[in-house]
């Protein structure tokens, strides 16, 4: 078990940031940790990386207690915080050499992480001269210097342009082939592209913890179909469709129909239209995406 969190709680004054949070992450998993602003994501990451202590509960990283064995945890974790702390006046190699001394690793490791993170073309420059995308690479290189078993990344692509996001995303995915990655982000496409599993936290509590495919598919065997008829239909007519859960008119003659069945309802809908004097101009199966699920799980009640 790479990460094991049991009933962890943390408060700031009267505000409870984490409320009896429990989950575990197996070795080799890439897990997306999602939640609205203020949900408790960064607080938990700071606890896992020994920056702060929990008020209650237990957290283990690679079998080491974050409160009782902080040095052992720090040796086995690579951490990239949301606000990547860098010494801008240092050159890339100079900065990594400084961190190599802190971790007591061989200087040869510097060239390895520079190559691994794609920093080779910029390695001769001062950090202040780098784009934000390359500064993130420097942060990742630093986090990887001591070859940690677990990577904890807090909003690693914040403020990057679309091309930089794709580059960092691909880099993380490649690194994740050999390491456990625990990743916090607000970018749903990032999670869909990288992660095996998703944990969603809201108001300090875990609201879901599932494999990505299972989460997007949903627990119920349902489907949503968008259909456009050649002329007006009405709800009363559509209610005759088998397994129909809801019928929503999007605009004009376009309807969104939700069914609760694992059977493909498109052929049934096509035949139904013909039987009722309608023609289907378009017929498409719509699936839930992670953004839809996230909004459902974290919406205000």
C-alpha positions in Angstrom: 0.0 0.0 0.0 1.6 3.3 -1.1 -0.8 5.6 0.8 -3.2 4.7 3.6 -5.4 7.4 5.2 -7.6 6.4 8.1 -10.2 8.8 9.7 -8.0 11.9 9.2 -9.5 15.2 10.4 -8.1 18.7 10.4 -9.6 22.0 11.5 -8.5 25.6 11.2 -10.2 27.3 14.1 -13.9 26.6 13.8 -13.5 25.5 10.1 -13.2 21.8 9.6 -11.1 21.3 6.5 -11.0 17.4 6.7 -13.7 15.3 8.4 -12.7 11.7 9.1 -11.2 11.1 5.6 -10.3 7.5 4.7 -8.9 6.0 1.5 -5.9 4.0 0.3 -3.8 4.1 -2.9 -2.1 0.9 -4.2 1.4 0.9 -5.6 1.5 1.9 -9.3 -1.9 3.6 -9.3 -2.4 7.1 -10.8 -5.2 8.6 -8.7 -6.9 11.9 -9.4 -7.9 13.8 -6.2 -10.7 16.3 -7.1 -12.9 18.8 -5.2 -14.1 22.4 -5.3 -11.9 25.2 -3.9 -11.8 24.9 -0.1 -12.8 21.2 -0.1 -9.7 20.1 1.7 -7.4 18.8 -1.1 -4.3 20.9 -0.4 -4.7 20.3 3.4 -4.6 16.5 2.9 -1.6 16.8 0.6 0.3 18.9 3.1 -0.5 16.2 5.8 0.7 13.4 3.5 4.0 15.3 2.8 4.5 16.1 6.5 4.2 19.9 6.1 1.3 20.0 8.7 -0.1 17.5 11.2 -3.6 16.1 11.3 -5.7 16.7 14.4 -7.0 13.2 14.4 -6.6 9.9 12.5 -3.6 8.2 10.9 -1.8 8.6 7.5 0.8 6.2 6.2 3.0 6.7 3.1 4.9 3.6 2.1 4.2 2.1 5.5 5.6 5.1 7.4 3.5 7.2 9.7 3.6 10.9 8.6 3.5 12.1 12.2 5.9 9.6 13.8 8.3 9.0 10.9 8.4 12.3 8.9 12.0 11.8 7.6 11.2 8.4 6.2 8.1 9.8 4.5 10.1 12.7 3.0 12.6 10.3 1.6 10.0 8.2 -0.2 7.8 11.1 -1.5 8.3 13.6 -4.3 6.1 16.6 -3.9 5.2 19.4 -6.3 3.0 22.0 -4.4 0.5 24.2 -6.1 2.8 27.2 -5.9 6.1 25.7 -7.2 8.8 27.2 -5.0 11.9 28.0 -7.1 15.0 30.1 -6.7 14.7 32.2 -9.8 18.3 33.5 -9.7 19.8 30.1 -9.9 20.5 28.2 -13.1 18.6 25.0 -13.7 21.5 22.7 -13.0 22.6 24.8 -10.0 19.1 24.6 -8.5 19.0 20.8 -9.0 22.5 20.4 -7.6 21.4 22.3 -4.4 18.5 19.9 -4.0 20.7 16.9 -4.8 22.9 17.9 -1.8 19.8 18.2 0.4 18.7 14.7 -0.6 22.2 13.4 -0.5 22.0 11.8 -4.0 24.7 11.4 -6.6 25.2 14.3 -9.0 24.8 11.9 -11.9 21.1 11.8 -11.0 20.8 15.5 -12.1 21.4 14.6 -15.8 18.9 11.7 -15.5 16.0 13.9 -14.2 16.9 16.6 -16.7 16.5 14.1 -19.5 13.4 12.5 -18.0 11.6 15.8 -17.7 12.6 17.2 -21.1 14.7 20.0 -19.6 17.8 19.4 -21.7 17.3 22.4 -24.1 16.8 24.8 -21.2 19.2 23.3 -18.6 21.9 26.0 -19.2 19.4 28.9 -18.4 18.5 30.7 -15.2 15.1 29.6 -13.9 13.9 33.2 -14.2 14.4 33.0 -18.0 12.2 29.9 -18.3 8.5 29.8 -19.3 6.0 28.6 -16.7 5.8 25.2 -18.4 9.6 24.7 -18.1 9.5 26.0 -14.5 7.0 23.2 -13.8 9.4 20.8 -15.3 12.1 22.0 -13.0 9.8 21.4 -10.0 9.0 17.9 -11.3 12.7 17.3 -11.8 13.4 18.4 -8.2 10.6 16.1 -6.9 12.1 13.2 -8.8 15.8 13.7 -7.8 15.7 11.2 -4.9 13.8 8.6 -7.1 10.7 8.6 -4.8 8.2 5.7 -4.9 5.2 8.2 -4.6 4.6 11.5 -6.4 2.2 13.9 -4.9 1.3 16.7 -7.3 -0.9 19.7 -6.3 -2.4 21.5 -9.4 0.7 20.7 -11.6 -0.7 22.5 -14.7 -2.2 25.7 -13.1 -1.6 28.7 -15.3 -0.1 26.8 -18.2 -1.2 27.3 -21.8 -2.9 24.4 -23.7 0.3 23.2 -25.3 2.2 23.2 -22.0 -0.7 21.4 -20.3 -0.4 18.6 -22.8 3.3 18.4 -22.4 3.2 18.2 -18.6 0.3 15.8 -18.8 2.2 13.4 -21.0 5.3 13.8 -18.8 3.2 12.8 -15.7 1.7 9.9 -17.5 5.1 8.6 -18.5 6.5 9.0 -14.9 3.4 7.2 -13.6 4.4 4.0 -15.4 7.0 3.4 -12.6 5.6 5.3 -9.6 2.4 5.9 -7.6 1.0 9.3 -8.5 -1.5 11.2 -6.3 -2.7 14.2 -8.4 -4.9 17.1 -7.5 -6.3 19.2 -10.4 -9.3 21.3 -11.5 -8.8 20.2 -15.1 -11.2 17.3 -15.8 -9.6 16.4 -19.1 -6.3 16.0 -17.4 -7.8 13.4 -15.0 -9.6 11.6 -17.9 -6.3 11.4 -19.8 -4.0 10.4 -17.0 -5.8 8.7 -14.1 -6.9 5.2 -13.3 -9.1 6.2 -10.4 -10.8 9.2 -9.0 -11.4 10.4 -5.4 -13.8 13.3 -5.0 -13.8 15.4 -1.8 -16.4 18.0 -0.9 -16.7 19.9 2.4 -13.9 17.9 3.9 -15.5 14.5 3.2 -14.9 11.9 0.5 -18.1 11.7 -1.6 -16.9 9.1 -4.1 -13.9 6.8 -4.7 -14.1 4.8 -7.9 -12.2 3.6 -11.0 -12.6 6.3 -13.6 -14.4 4.0 -16.1 -16.9 2.9 -13.4 -17.5 6.5 -12.2 -18.2 7.8 -15.7 -20.4 4.9 -16.6 -22.4 5.2 -13.4 -23.9 2.6 -11.1 -27.2 2.4 -13.0 -27.3 0.8 -16.4 -28.6 4.0 -18.1 -28.1 6.0 -21.3 -28.9 9.4 -22.7 -29.9 9.8 -26.3 -30.2 13.1 -28.2 -32.7 13.0 -31.0 -33.9 15.5 -33.6 -37.3 14.9 -35.2 -38.5 16.4 -38.5 -41.5 17.9 -36.7 -42.9 18.6 -33.3 -43.3 15.8 -30.7 -44.7 16.1 -27.2 -43.9 14.7 -23.8 -47.1 12.7 -23.6 -46.2 10.8 -26.8 -42.6 10.2 -25.7 -43.7 8.8 -22.4 -44.9 5.7 -24.2 -41.2 4.8 -24.9 -40.1 1.7 -22.9 -37.6 2.3 -20.1 -37.8 6.1 -20.4 -36.7 8.0 -17.3 -37.0 11.6 -18.5 -37.7 13.6 -21.7 -36.2 17.1 -22.0 -36.8 19.4 -24.9 -33.5 21.1 -25.6 -34.7 23.4 -28.4 -37.1 23.2 -31.4 -37.6 19.5 -32.3 -34.4 18.3 -30.4 -35.0 16.2 -27.3 -32.8 14.6 -24.7 -34.1 11.3 -23.6 -32.8 9.3 -20.6 -33.4 5.6 -20.4 -32.7 3.1 -17.6 -31.6 0.0 -19.4 -28.3 -1.6 -20.7 -30.0 -2.2 -24.1 -29.2 0.2 -26.9 -32.5 2.2 -27.3 -31.6 3.9 -30.6 -33.2 1.2 -32.8 -36.3 1.2 -30.6 -36.5 5.0 -30.8 -36.1 4.9 -34.6 -39.0 2.5 -34.9 -41.1 4.4 -32.4 -40.6 7.6 -34.5 -41.8 5.9 -37.7 -44.8 4.4 -35.9 -45.8 7.9 -34.8 -45.3 9.6 -38.1 -42.0 11.2 -37.3 -38.6 11.1 -39.0 -35.3 11.1 -37.0 -33.0 13.7 -38.5 -30.2 12.9 -36.0 -29.8 10.2 -33.3 -26.8 10.2 -31.0 -25.8 8.4 -27.8 -24.5 10.8 -25.1 -22.3 9.6 -22.3 -21.5 11.2 -19.0 -18.1 12.8 -18.7 -16.1 13.4 -15.6 -17.1 17.1 -15.4 -20.8 16.1 -15.3 -20.1 13.6 -12.5 -18.1 16.1 -10.6 -20.8 18.7 -10.7 -23.4 16.1 -9.6 -21.2 15.1 -6.6 -20.3 18.6 -5.4 -23.4 20.6 -6.2 -24.7 22.7 -3.3 -27.7 21.2 -1.6 
